[in-house]
Amino acid sequence: MNPTKFPRLAIIGGGPAGLMAAEAACAAGVAVDLYDAKGSVGRKFLLAGKGGLNLTHGEPRAAFVERYGARREDVARWLDTFDADALRGWAAGLGVETFVGSSGRVFPRDLKAAPLLRGWLRRLRESGVTFHMNHRWLGWQAHSALHFATPQGQQAVSADAVVLALGGASWPQLGSDGAWVTPLQQAGIDIAPLQPANCGFEINWSEHLSSRFAGAPLKPVVAHWVDGRGVSHSRQGEFVLSEYGIEGSLIYAIGAGLREQIAAQGEATVLLDIVPGYTRAVLAERLAAPRGKHSIGDWLRRRAGLDHAKCALAFELIEKATLADPQALAARLKSLPLRLRAPRPVAEAISTAGGVRLEVLDEQLMLRDRPGVFCAGEMLDWEAPTGGYLLTASLASGLLAGRGAASWLQR
């Protein structure tokens, strides 16, 4: 143990999970040193602020927990400690009022991340947290010393306990590059492969579609798909056409199942209803009316309510013979097949799936085979769609790990 008066906790990673772990441990009377590879903390947090900083979501608890998919039961336990309401109360304690938008998403009233982060860091410094920037963690040396690369050269640091909050592998330019996987695997820690989450998917578009309609939104639409277990699903929402394929909120929400299907079968198929406002029978009747001198594109806009982007997608995927048959055309518009070849690279993704398997951690998020080492945040093996779910669970896991480390040290 460290011979100083207070036990010292090293937290590695200055994202939301690491900062929350620091706050929790400080509140419990533990001296905290926080290390980060970059020159400042909270970089990805600030990036999220460019979209208004979606802090959490206001939907009921049961629906909220379902967003975490296969890890819902584990994350629900984290949320017992720090849920959406607690997050809003925590923000208010930093002088940041929040509101629930029309979609149920919760934002700061000023739609900015910087004031919240500044207030948080000020409170952490006043609580005694010591920040060490430009310290890239390389793993462990002899006698469990932490090994860092710094501008002054490599350094070994001793700590009485450690919280690893090193992020995933998305947006590596902001610091979360997944480099921690190798030293953890060398230490015998079981890691699920890192994969892109909340990402776009690749489709072989024609040059015409990719060059002229990249960035065009498709809304509303209903997606129908089958997951890797053979279970059918459907979901309404919106997404965006891109040069490489598709991206956006609906795709992010169903992306885990699509990724599993691609891994199992080599591709995933989404059947897309681009006319959800009409039944197939009503749509066929509307399309069967005499077209006169109207072009098929104009006719689809008038009789099916398709905008230019939906028309372009229809022409991309529907054969000429089908376009001329109202019954067949109605059926196809209600079930356009999108064949997804691959998810985009993890570096482009909003977040990461995979990571330290939860089975190797105890209820306080401490590694069972490495006492005194805790893990938190996106480096754990869980995922969630956008909408505030990622940040809420990251903060909750950081709080749990910080409290767990403090309790372990005090025992």
One Martini backbone bead per residue (centre of mass of N, CA, C, O) as a GRO file, in nm:
protein
  411
    1MET     BB    1   0.100   0.033   0.014
    2ASN     BB    2   0.062   0.352   0.044
    3PRO     BB    3   0.221   0.572   0.282
    4THR     BB    4   0.017   0.764   0.276
    5LYS     BB    5  -0.263   0.873   0.425
    6PHE     BB    6  -0.395   0.823   0.151
    7PRO     BB    7  -0.528   0.648  -0.071
    8ARG     BB    8  -0.448   0.573  -0.416
    9LEU     BB    9  -0.612   0.658  -0.721
   10ALA     BB   10  -0.610   0.540  -1.051
   11ILE     BB   11  -0.722   0.710  -1.344
   12ILE     BB   12  -0.781   0.590  -1.681
   13GLY     BB   13  -0.943   0.835  -1.822
   14GLY     BB   14  -1.125   1.147  -1.947
   15GLY     BB   15  -1.406   1.063  -1.950
   16PRO     BB   16  -1.707   1.022  -1.813
   17ALA     BB   17  -1.631   0.768  -1.648
   18GLY     BB   18  -1.369   0.877  -1.517
   19LEU     BB   19  -1.488   1.133  -1.388
   20MET     BB   20  -1.700   0.984  -1.215
   21ALA     BB   21  -1.500   0.811  -1.057
   22ALA     BB   22  -1.356   1.050  -0.927
   23GLU     BB   23  -1.598   1.168  -0.777
   24ALA     BB   24  -1.668   0.917  -0.606
   25ALA     BB   25  -1.391   0.879  -0.464
   26CYS     BB   26  -1.364   1.158  -0.337
   27ALA     BB   27  -1.629   1.140  -0.165
   28ALA     BB   28  -1.478   0.885  -0.004
   29GLY     BB   29  -1.164   0.988   0.057
   30VAL     BB   30  -0.995   0.966  -0.207
   31ALA     BB   31  -0.707   0.982  -0.379
   32VAL     BB   32  -0.677   1.137  -0.709
   33ASP     BB   33  -0.546   1.018  -1.025
   34LEU     BB   34  -0.563   1.153  -1.355
   35TYR     BB   35  -0.527   0.996  -1.675
   36ASP     BB   36  -0.423   1.115  -2.010
   37ALA     BB   37  -0.325   1.112  -2.347
   38LYS     BB   38  -0.415   1.390  -2.361
   39GLY     BB   39  -0.435   1.748  -2.309
   40SER     BB   40  -0.741   1.673  -2.255
   41VAL     BB   41  -1.065   1.640  -2.145
   42GLY     BB   42  -1.368   1.554  -2.295
   43ARG     BB   43  -1.372   1.537  -2.616
   44LYS     BB   44  -1.625   1.367  -2.687
   45PHE     BB   45  -1.821   1.536  -2.524
   46LEU     BB   46  -1.783   1.794  -2.696
   47LEU     BB   47  -1.873   1.671  -2.962
   48ALA     BB   48  -2.165   1.613  -2.868
   49GLY     BB   49  -2.232   1.925  -2.838
   50LYS     BB   50  -2.283   1.981  -3.148
   51GLY     BB   51  -2.579   1.824  -3.100
   52GLY     BB   52  -2.661   1.937  -2.786
   53LEU     BB   53  -2.628   1.717  -2.577
   54ASN     BB   54  -2.733   1.407  -2.522
   55LEU     BB   55  -2.777   1.284  -2.206
   56THR     BB   56  -3.073   1.151  -2.226
   57HIS     BB   57  -3.388   0.983  -2.142
   58GLY     BB   58  -3.758   1.002  -2.084
   59GLU     BB   59  -3.829   0.721  -2.073
   60PRO     BB   60  -3.925   0.454  -1.944
   61ARG     BB   61  -3.750   0.221  -1.779
   62ALA     BB   62  -3.815  -0.034  -1.944
   63ALA     BB   63  -3.742   0.087  -2.222
   64PHE     BB   64  -3.460   0.182  -2.154
   65VAL     BB   65  -3.331  -0.099  -2.090
   66GLU     BB   66  -3.384  -0.233  -2.375
   67ARG     BB   67  -3.149  -0.076  -2.528
   68TYR     BB   68  -2.921  -0.302  -2.416
   69GLY     BB   69  -3.006  -0.575  -2.477
   70ALA     BB   70  -2.809  -0.835  -2.380
   71ARG     BB   71  -2.721  -0.616  -2.129
   72ARG     BB   72  -2.969  -0.521  -1.956
   73GLU     BB   73  -2.923  -0.644  -1.671
   74ASP     BB   74  -2.653  -0.512  -1.609
   75VAL     BB   75  -2.727  -0.213  -1.662
   76ALA     BB   76  -2.961  -0.195  -1.462
   77ARG     BB   77  -2.774  -0.203  -1.215
   78TRP     BB   78  -2.636   0.064  -1.272
   79LEU     BB   79  -2.910   0.234  -1.278
   80ASP     BB   80  -2.972   0.203  -0.975
   81THR     BB   81  -2.748   0.432  -0.915
   82PHE     BB   82  -2.775   0.578  -1.225
   83ASP     BB   83  -3.008   0.758  -1.381
   84ALA     BB   84  -3.180   0.984  -1.555
   85ASP     BB   85  -3.267   1.151  -1.306
   86ALA     BB   86  -2.985   1.166  -1.178
   87LEU     BB   87  -2.851   1.315  -1.410
   88ARG     BB   88  -3.025   1.572  -1.394
   89GLY     BB   89  -2.944   1.636  -1.101
   90TRP     BB   90  -2.642   1.657  -1.150
   91ALA     BB   91  -2.653   1.892  -1.352
   92ALA     BB   92  -2.794   2.090  -1.160
   93GLY     BB   93  -2.548   2.090  -0.956
   94LEU     BB   94  -2.384   2.246  -1.207
   95GLY     BB   95  -2.602   2.460  -1.336
   96VAL     BB   96  -2.772   2.256  -1.536
   97GLU     BB   97  -3.038   2.270  -1.723
   98THR     BB   98  -3.314   2.071  -1.839
   99PHE     BB   99  -3.475   1.904  -2.127
  100VAL     BB  100  -3.753   1.768  -2.304
  101GLY     BB  101  -3.799   1.665  -2.599
  102SER     BB  102  -4.009   1.550  -2.845
  103SER     BB  103  -3.838   1.262  -2.847
  104GLY     BB  104  -3.724   1.241  -2.525
  105ARG     BB  105  -3.481   1.394  -2.519
  106VAL     BB  106  -3.203   1.513  -2.325
  107PHE     BB  107  -3.109   1.857  -2.255
  108PRO     BB  108  -2.956   2.127  -2.237
  109ARG     BB  109  -3.081   2.440  -2.248
  110ASP     BB  110  -2.814   2.546  -2.421
  111LEU     BB  111  -2.685   2.310  -2.597
  112LYS     BB  112  -2.417   2.259  -2.414
  113ALA     BB  113  -2.101   2.124  -2.298
  114ALA     BB  114  -1.888   2.322  -2.176
  115PRO     BB  115  -2.023   2.420  -1.909
  116LEU     BB  116  -2.039   2.141  -1.779
  117LEU     BB  117  -1.738   2.066  -1.792
  118ARG     BB  118  -1.624   2.307  -1.638
  119GLY     BB  119  -1.780   2.259  -1.373
  120TRP     BB  120  -1.676   1.973  -1.323
  121LEU     BB  121  -1.369   2.030  -1.315
  122ARG     BB  122  -1.377   2.233  -1.088
  123ARG     BB  123  -1.491   2.036  -0.876
  124LEU     BB  124  -1.264   1.827  -0.890
  125ARG     BB  125  -1.030   2.012  -0.811
  126GLU     BB  126  -1.157   2.103  -0.538
  127SER     BB  127  -1.156   1.790  -0.438
  128GLY     BB  128  -0.841   1.685  -0.544
  129VAL     BB  129  -0.794   1.629  -0.829
  130THR     BB  130  -0.532   1.496  -1.030
  131PHE     BB  131  -0.392   1.596  -1.335
  132HIS     BB  132  -0.257   1.387  -1.617
  133MET     BB  133  -0.126   1.472  -1.903
  134ASN     BB  134   0.014   1.296  -2.154
  135HIS     BB  135  -0.073   0.987  -2.059
  136ARG     BB  136   0.012   0.680  -2.189
  137TRP     BB  137  -0.104   0.372  -2.159
  138LEU     BB  138   0.086   0.043  -2.167
  139GLY     BB  139   0.061  -0.090  -1.877
  140TRP     BB  140   0.247  -0.326  -1.698
  141GLN     BB  141   0.476  -0.375  -1.460
  142ALA     BB  142   0.644  -0.446  -1.216
  143HIS     BB  143   0.450  -0.468  -0.939
  144SER     BB  144   0.200  -0.315  -1.089
  145ALA     BB  145   0.302  -0.092  -1.246
  146LEU     BB  146   0.242   0.186  -1.422
  147HIS     BB  147   0.267   0.241  -1.777
  148PHE     BB  148   0.405   0.538  -1.929
  149ALA     BB  149   0.373   0.776  -2.185
  150THR     BB  150   0.568   1.074  -2.212
  151PRO     BB  151   0.729   1.366  -2.287
  152GLN     BB  152   0.964   1.259  -2.066
  153GLY     BB  153   0.888   0.969  -2.094
  154GLN     BB  154   0.899   0.687  -1.931
  155GLN     BB  155   0.669   0.568  -1.669
  156ALA     BB  156   0.632   0.475  -1.326
  157VAL     BB  157   0.329   0.394  -1.138
  158SER     BB  158   0.189   0.399  -0.823
  159ALA     BB  159  -0.102   0.218  -0.694
  160ASP     BB  160  -0.371   0.095  -0.501
  161ALA     BB  161  -0.565   0.163  -0.748
  162VAL     BB  162  -0.775   0.100  -1.049
  163VAL     BB  163  -0.929   0.284  -1.321
  164LEU     BB  164  -1.058   0.182  -1.626
  165ALA     BB  165  -1.138   0.447  -1.890
  166LEU     BB  166  -1.063   0.399  -2.235
  167GLY     BB  167  -1.271   0.320  -2.413
  168GLY     BB  168  -1.285   0.255  -2.732
  169ALA     BB  169  -1.248   0.291  -3.113
  170SER     BB  170  -1.378   0.555  -3.159
  171TRP     BB  171  -1.247   0.834  -3.242
  172PRO     BB  172  -0.917   0.830  -3.211
  173GLN     BB  173  -0.843   1.142  -3.219
  174LEU     BB  174  -0.972   1.165  -2.908
  175GLY     BB  175  -0.833   0.869  -2.769
  176SER     BB  176  -1.021   0.615  -2.857
  177ASP     BB  177  -0.817   0.337  -2.987
  178GLY     BB  178  -0.782   0.042  -2.839
  179ALA     BB  179  -0.482  -0.007  -2.716
  180TRP     BB  180  -0.568  -0.171  -2.447
  181VAL     BB  181  -0.607  -0.461  -2.544
  182THR     BB  182  -0.324  -0.583  -2.535
  183PRO     BB  183  -0.247  -0.558  -2.227
  184LEU     BB  184  -0.498  -0.717  -2.131
  185GLN     BB  185  -0.444  -0.980  -2.283
  186GLN     BB  186  -0.159  -1.023  -2.156
  187ALA     BB  187  -0.315  -1.042  -1.863
  188GLY     BB  188  -0.577  -1.241  -1.924
  189ILE     BB  189  -0.811  -1.073  -2.045
  190ASP     BB  190  -1.134  -1.085  -2.152
  191ILE     BB  191  -1.204  -0.996  -2.500
  192ALA     BB  192  -1.422  -0.857  -2.695
  193PRO     BB  193  -1.447  -0.770  -2.997
  194LEU     BB  194  -1.417  -0.485  -3.165
  195GLN     BB  195  -1.703  -0.290  -3.278
  196PRO     BB  196  -1.924  -0.131  -3.458
  197ALA     BB  197  -2.139   0.135  -3.344
  198ASN     BB  198  -2.332   0.349  -3.463
  199CYS     BB  199  -2.344   0.292  -3.788
  200GLY     BB  200  -2.284   0.244  -4.101
  201PHE     BB  201  -2.377   0.100  -4.426
  202GLU     BB  202  -2.304  -0.094  -4.704
  203ILE     BB  203  -2.386  -0.009  -5.050
  204ASN     BB  204  -2.435  -0.072  -5.398
  205TRP     BB  205  -2.439   0.198  -5.560
  206SER     BB  206  -2.490   0.408  -5.783
  207GLU     BB  207  -2.354   0.689  -5.906
  208HIS     BB  208  -2.612   0.854  -5.911
  209LEU     BB  209  -2.699   0.822  -5.616
  210SER     BB  210  -2.430   0.891  -5.463
  211SER     BB  211  -2.392   1.184  -5.599
  212ARG     BB  212  -2.706   1.311  -5.570
  213PHE     BB  213  -2.812   1.173  -5.260
  214ALA     BB  214  -2.615   1.246  -5.062
  215GLY     BB  215  -2.782   1.336  -4.753
  216ALA     BB  216  -3.057   1.223  -4.789
  217PRO     BB  217  -3.356   1.189  -4.647
  218LEU     BB  218  -3.558   0.922  -4.492
  219LYS     BB  219  -3.907   1.015  -4.440
  220PRO     BB  220  -4.085   0.793  -4.344
  221VAL     BB  221  -3.995   0.461  -4.225
  222VAL     BB  222  -3.994   0.094  -4.250
  223ALA     BB  223  -3.822  -0.163  -4.090
  224HIS     BB  224  -3.735  -0.500  -4.193
  225TRP     BB  225  -3.603  -0.776  -3.990
  226VAL     BB  226  -3.355  -1.033  -3.919
  227ASP     BB  227  -3.197  -1.183  -3.689
  228GLY     BB  228  -2.956  -1.415  -3.582
  229ARG     BB  229  -3.219  -1.590  -3.451
  230GLY     BB  230  -3.483  -1.539  -3.653
  231VAL     BB  231  -3.609  -1.269  -3.565
  232SER     BB  232  -3.863  -1.053  -3.618
  233HIS     BB  233  -3.861  -0.702  -3.724
  234SER     BB  234  -3.979  -0.357  -3.652
  235ARG     BB  235  -3.918  -0.002  -3.760
  236GLN     BB  236  -3.960   0.335  -3.712
  237GLY     BB  237  -3.811   0.611  -3.914
  238GLU     BB  238  -3.481   0.745  -3.993
  239PHE     BB  239  -3.254   0.826  -4.269
  240VAL     BB  240  -2.944   0.828  -4.466
  241LEU     BB  241  -2.797   0.890  -4.749
  242SER     BB  242  -2.491   0.768  -4.892
  243GLU     BB  243  -2.217   0.696  -5.071
  244TYR     BB  244  -2.193   0.396  -4.924
  245GLY     BB  245  -2.517   0.415  -4.809
  246ILE     BB  246  -2.617   0.408  -4.469
  247GLU     BB  247  -2.758   0.632  -4.212
  248GLY     BB  248  -2.872   0.672  -3.881
  249SER     BB  249  -3.102   0.628  -3.634
  250LEU     BB  250  -3.235   0.367  -3.737
  251ILE     BB  251  -2.969   0.213  -3.793
  252TYR     BB  252  -2.856   0.230  -3.508
  253ALA     BB  253  -3.093   0.079  -3.360
  254ILE     BB  254  -3.040  -0.197  -3.563
  255GLY     BB  255  -2.728  -0.267  -3.594
  256ALA     BB  256  -2.669  -0.521  -3.427
  257GLY     BB  257  -2.838  -0.718  -3.600
  258LEU     BB  258  -2.695  -0.662  -3.870
  259ARG     BB  259  -2.411  -0.741  -3.783
  260GLU     BB  260  -2.482  -1.037  -3.717
  261GLN     BB  261  -2.585  -1.114  -4.000
  262ILE     BB  262  -2.321  -1.062  -4.150
  263ALA     BB  263  -2.144  -1.258  -3.985
  264ALA     BB  264  -2.326  -1.516  -4.064
  265GLN     BB  265  -2.398  -1.438  -4.404
  266GLY     BB  266  -2.241  -1.166  -4.540
  267GLU     BB  267  -2.532  -1.034  -4.509
  268ALA     BB  268  -2.797  -0.787  -4.506
  269THR     BB  269  -3.160  -0.757  -4.484
  270VAL     BB  270  -3.375  -0.484  -4.569
  271LEU     BB  271  -3.715  -0.405  -4.545
  272LEU     BB  272  -3.864  -0.122  -4.709
  273ASP     BB  273  -4.102   0.117  -4.610
  274ILE     BB  274  -4.184   0.419  -4.803
  275VAL     BB  275  -4.525   0.386  -4.742
  276PRO     BB  276  -4.671   0.396  -4.437
  277GLY     BB  277  -4.955   0.556  -4.503
  278TYR     BB  278  -5.014   0.292  -4.675
  279THR     BB  279  -5.157   0.042  -4.792
  280ARG     BB  280  -5.124  -0.177  -5.036
  281ALA     BB  281  -5.411  -0.151  -5.155
  282VAL     BB  282  -5.432   0.157  -5.166
  283LEU     BB  283  -5.178   0.204  -5.334
  284ALA     BB  284  -5.264   0.042  -5.582
  285GLU     BB  285  -5.513   0.213  -5.644
  286ARG     BB  286  -5.363   0.484  -5.687
  287LEU     BB  287  -5.165   0.371  -5.917
  288ALA     BB  288  -5.412   0.279  -6.120
  289ALA     BB  289  -5.454   0.536  -6.217
  290PRO     BB  290  -5.450   0.743  -6.460
  291ARG     BB  291  -5.151   0.899  -6.587
  292GLY     BB  292  -5.102   0.996  -6.859
  293LYS     BB  293  -4.839   1.244  -6.889
  294HIS     BB  294  -4.707   1.135  -6.653
  295SER     BB  295  -4.452   1.055  -6.496
  296ILE     BB  296  -4.345   0.822  -6.276
  297GLY     BB  297  -4.225   1.021  -6.077
  298ASP     BB  298  -4.468   1.211  -6.056
  299TRP     BB  299  -4.669   0.991  -5.976
  300LEU     BB  300  -4.532   0.909  -5.708
  301ARG     BB  301  -4.564   1.187  -5.579
  302ARG     BB  302  -4.877   1.211  -5.606
  303ARG     BB  303  -4.983   0.903  -5.515
  304ALA     BB  304  -4.740   0.829  -5.280
  305GLY     BB  305  -4.559   1.073  -5.159
  306LEU     BB  306  -4.286   1.102  -5.292
  307ASP     BB  307  -3.981   1.202  -5.287
  308HIS     BB  308  -3.684   1.232  -5.439
  309ALA     BB  309  -3.533   1.018  -5.271
  310LYS     BB  310  -3.745   0.790  -5.292
  311CYS     BB  311  -3.748   0.778  -5.597
  312ALA     BB  312  -3.451   0.706  -5.634
  313LEU     BB  313  -3.468   0.439  -5.479
  314ALA     BB  314  -3.679   0.306  -5.656
  315PHE     BB  315  -3.512   0.317  -5.924
  316GLU     BB  316  -3.270   0.153  -5.807
  317LEU     BB  317  -3.464  -0.125  -5.715
  318ILE     BB  318  -3.665  -0.116  -5.965
  319GLU     BB  319  -3.803  -0.255  -6.219
  320LYS     BB  320  -3.960  -0.164  -6.504
  321ALA     BB  321  -4.193  -0.369  -6.498
  322THR     BB  322  -4.289  -0.290  -6.211
  323LEU     BB  323  -4.349   0.015  -6.268
  324ALA     BB  324  -4.599  -0.079  -6.468
  325ASP     BB  325  -4.722  -0.231  -6.203
  326PRO     BB  326  -4.925  -0.147  -5.951
  327GLN     BB  327  -4.920  -0.402  -5.772
  328ALA     BB  328  -4.611  -0.453  -5.773
  329LEU     BB  329  -4.528  -0.171  -5.685
  330ALA     BB  330  -4.665  -0.162  -5.412
  331ALA     BB  331  -4.514  -0.405  -5.295
  332ARG     BB  332  -4.227  -0.280  -5.325
  333LEU     BB  333  -4.265  -0.014  -5.162
  334LYS     BB  334  -4.325  -0.203  -4.896
  335SER     BB  335  -4.043  -0.391  -4.996
  336LEU     BB  336  -3.743  -0.286  -5.000
  337PRO     BB  337  -3.430  -0.414  -5.081
  338LEU     BB  338  -3.156  -0.404  -4.856
  339ARG     BB  339  -2.804  -0.468  -4.912
  340LEU     BB  340  -2.574  -0.536  -4.666
  341ARG     BB  341  -2.222  -0.575  -4.652
  342ALA     BB  342  -2.115  -0.354  -4.428
  343PRO     BB  343  -1.973  -0.205  -4.187
  344ARG     BB  344  -1.823   0.046  -4.079
  345PRO     BB  345  -1.563   0.151  -3.943
  346VAL     BB  346  -1.484   0.203  -3.615
  347ALA     BB  347  -1.357   0.492  -3.649
  348GLU     BB  348  -1.655   0.605  -3.760
  349ALA     BB  349  -1.800   0.550  -3.520
  350ILE     BB  350  -1.971   0.642  -3.236
  351SER     BB  351  -1.928   0.345  -3.128
  352THR     BB  352  -1.869   0.045  -2.920
  353ALA     BB  353  -1.834  -0.289  -2.939
  354GLY     BB  354  -1.727  -0.456  -2.695
  355GLY     BB  355  -1.482  -0.593  -2.463
  356VAL     BB  356  -1.495  -0.627  -2.147
  357ARG     BB  357  -1.612  -0.884  -1.995
  358LEU     BB  358  -1.852  -0.905  -1.749
  359GLU     BB  359  -1.768  -1.192  -1.632
  360VAL     BB  360  -1.476  -1.069  -1.513
  361LEU     BB  361  -1.668  -0.914  -1.319
  362ASP     BB  362  -1.792  -0.768  -1.062
  363GLU     BB  363  -2.035  -0.569  -0.912
  364GLN     BB  364  -1.792  -0.331  -0.905
  365LEU     BB  365  -1.599  -0.373  -1.162
  366MET     BB  366  -1.395  -0.595  -1.083
  367LEU     BB  367  -1.138  -0.787  -1.138
  368ARG     BB  368  -1.117  -1.107  -1.036
  369ASP     BB  369  -0.792  -1.153  -1.130
  370ARG     BB  370  -0.749  -0.823  -1.038
  371PRO     BB  371  -0.719  -0.680  -0.771
  372GLY     BB  372  -0.791  -0.324  -0.791
  373VAL     BB  373  -0.926  -0.354  -1.083
  374PHE     BB  374  -1.116  -0.135  -1.278
  375CYS     BB  375  -1.407  -0.095  -1.498
  376ALA     BB  376  -1.528   0.151  -1.750
  377GLY     BB  377  -1.752   0.200  -1.990
  378GLU     BB  378  -1.683   0.146  -2.332
  379MET     BB  379  -1.475  -0.097  -2.263
  380LEU     BB  380  -1.717  -0.252  -2.231
  381ASP     BB  381  -1.953  -0.521  -2.298
  382TRP     BB  382  -2.151  -0.293  -2.461
  383GLU     BB  383  -2.462  -0.145  -2.594
  384ALA     BB  384  -2.612   0.146  -2.768
  385PRO     BB  385  -2.803   0.373  -2.874
  386THR     BB  386  -2.889   0.656  -2.951
  387GLY     BB  387  -3.032   0.899  -2.691
  388GLY     BB  388  -2.846   0.878  -2.403
  389TYR     BB  389  -2.755   0.581  -2.328
  390LEU     BB  390  -2.448   0.592  -2.329
  391LEU     BB  391  -2.396   0.812  -2.115
  392THR     BB  392  -2.554   0.696  -1.879
  393ALA     BB  393  -2.394   0.423  -1.854
  394SER     BB  394  -2.114   0.541  -1.825
  395LEU     BB  395  -2.166   0.698  -1.565
  396ALA     BB  396  -2.270   0.462  -1.396
  397SER     BB  397  -2.009   0.290  -1.415
  398GLY     BB  398  -1.821   0.502  -1.291
  399LEU     BB  399  -1.959   0.519  -1.017
  400LEU     BB  400  -1.931   0.221  -0.941
  401ALA     BB  401  -1.619   0.202  -0.966
  402GLY     BB  402  -1.544   0.431  -0.770
  403ARG     BB  403  -1.684   0.310  -0.524
  404GLY     BB  404  -1.547   0.035  -0.533
  405ALA     BB  405  -1.256   0.137  -0.497
  406ALA     BB  406  -1.297   0.281  -0.230
  407SER     BB  407  -1.395   0.034  -0.072
  408TRP     BB  408  -1.146  -0.143  -0.118
  409LEU     BB  409  -0.939   0.048   0.014
  410GLN     BB  410  -1.088   0.068   0.300
  411ARG     BB  411  -1.055  -0.251   0.352
   0.00000   0.00000   0.00000
